[in-house]
């Protein structure tokens, strides 16, 4: 295992993050705080509690998950897309580094950044609302698994994209709508019955539900099903990444 | 130990290498090539001949369609870790992480190639390439020539045994080009094998030990440079005259002399390798005609002329 290479890519990616601190940390924290103000304080004060939790507190796990998904995707997709765009990818392709090591480095860095950010948002949330974490280990597990899954998905998007528009396409048109419809701001049980069934086809439902369970002990779907589904998504992403490297898809000519 | 590694004498050994792109374009057709340890090998060829593809297959950027490539005796696909660790690549394009400093970007490459941090070596490398003063500068602030040096520093950051230079002096001013040649010479002296592709035939002529010519994906010639110059070299004998001539007198025209430079020069082309160059009888004939000679000079055809001649013949 080329640990020096993993470290080099990982540190390089983290350094890039610190260099763009405003864009990478401050702006997601500000936008999430705005959600708390608008949905939590302004609108939430007129909504009854959801499953025994005040609405403002109820949306905290969903908002963290929303940021986690977006940040994992954008960090990882940009991380691998930029060397392709700038032409510096030749270094990675000509280095004695295996596919597994490349993925560990890029996905590991993207996941680290989004987990750190999620924790910062969680800390910010406590300034606005009461937050309780009943199952901290489960919370951390869901954070890490989701961050890894979506960082891998971002990595795939970054390899697939051959222009900046494509880089934004899936996060904007697919993931953000799924996140909004996945129970970030409401419980699936609040939907009409038919839509509840439809919602179960949305992968984000399982992520948000499991994550919310780790906070308040209540969930739309059984926590084990959530965990199982999260692992399935991770497996699918891993499968696609393996295929990309095996075939050299969009990397090696 | 791998038997090939134990018996290897070649730095790079390529056999029956084919590369057909997805578009159906055949970039390499049955390439056989051996690069010797410690030599400077220049790969010449027109645009689109397959130079960059050939380098790409050795370095891991391009997947060969068929054939075998060994570096230091190891297969570039099965033993990619060993082969890639031996190679440094300076690409044709001036790429780089624009917002990184020189030091950070060179350090990054060393790490990628599996080497621990070594500040003393890095300092020596940057000093050798006149980059030490610029170590804290961001790449975006550097001139094209300095960026090229950074790429060379990156390629050498892991102390490779073989260095590939793809068009190393493209877009580099004359002064810097001479500096780079000096760097390449020093590297060769330290035992590094160097493979360079170039459009500047002058560069190959000046630097290379051996020359390979690639055209339409096929290696059409591999030859020791001096041997190539000797074999294919034509010499021109130019005789400057005291008084201009209007026509070449018949006995001289029969010997192949031609007028040049408004009649003030007679030019005679001959094969420098030939046993009988005919120069003695030519000079006698000139004297017989009563033509007064001011000066005589000879000119050996350059590699560029040889190269153009080779491609024309195909």
Boltz contact constraints between the chains, C-beta under 6 A:
constraints:
  - contact:
      token1: [A, 2]
      token2: [B, 114]
      max_distance: 6.0
  - contact:
      token1: [A, 4]
      token2: [B, 111]
      max_distance: 6.0
  - contact:
      token1: [A, 4]
      token2: [B, 114]
      max_distance: 6.0
  - contact:
      token1: [A, 5]
      token2: [B, 112]
      max_distance: 6.0
  - contact:
      token1: [A, 5]
      token2: [B, 114]
      max_distance: 6.0
  - contact:
      token1: [A, 8]
      token2: [B, 108]
      max_distance: 6.0
  - contact:
      token1: [A, 8]
      token2: [B, 111]
      max_distance: 6.0
  - contact:
      token1: [A, 8]
      token2: [B, 112]
      max_distance: 6.0
  - contact:
      token1: [A, 12]
      token2: [B, 108]
      max_distance: 6.0
  - contact:
      token1: [A, 86]
      token2: [B, 95]
      max_distance: 6.0
  - contact:
      token1: [A, 87]
      token2: [B, 93]
      max_distance: 6.0
  - contact:
      token1: [A, 87]
      token2: [B, 95]
      max_distance: 6.0
  - contact:
      token1: [A, 88]
      token2: [B, 95]
      max_distance: 6.0
  - contact:
      token1: [A, 90]
      token2: [B, 61]
      max_distance: 6.0
  - contact:
      token1: [A, 90]
      token2: [B, 91]
      max_distance: 6.0
  - contact:
      token1: [A, 91]
      token2: [B, 109]
      max_distance: 6.0
  - contact:
      token1: [A, 91]
      token2: [B, 112]
      max_distance: 6.0
  - contact:
      token1: [A, 93]
      token2: [B, 60]
      max_distance: 6.0
  - contact:
      token1: [A, 93]
      token2: [B, 61]
      max_distance: 6.0
  - contact:
      token1: [A, 94]
      token2: [B, 59]
      max_distance: 6.0
  - contact:
      token1: [A, 94]
      token2: [B, 60]
      max_distance: 6.0
  - contact:
      token1: [A, 94]
      token2: [B, 61]
      max_distance: 6.0
  - contact:
      token1: [A, 94]
      token2: [B, 89]
      max_distance: 6.0
  - contact:
      token1: [A, 95]
      token2: [B, 112]
      max_distance: 6.0
  - contact:
      token1: [A, 95]
      token2: [B, 113]
      max_distance: 6.0
  - contact:
      token1: [A, 96]
      token2: [B, 81]
      max_distance: 6.0
  - contact:
      token1: [A, 96]
      token2: [B, 84]
      max_distance: 6.0
  - contact:
      token1: [A, 96]
      token2: [B, 85]
      max_distance: 6.0
  - contact:
      token1: [A, 96]
      token2: [B, 114]
      max_distance: 6.0
  - contact:
      token1: [A, 248]
      token2: [B, 63]
      max_distance: 6.0
  - contact:
      token1: [A, 252]
      token2: [B, 63]
      max_distance: 6.0
  - contact:
      token1: [A, 253]
      token2: [B, 62]
      max_distance: 6.0
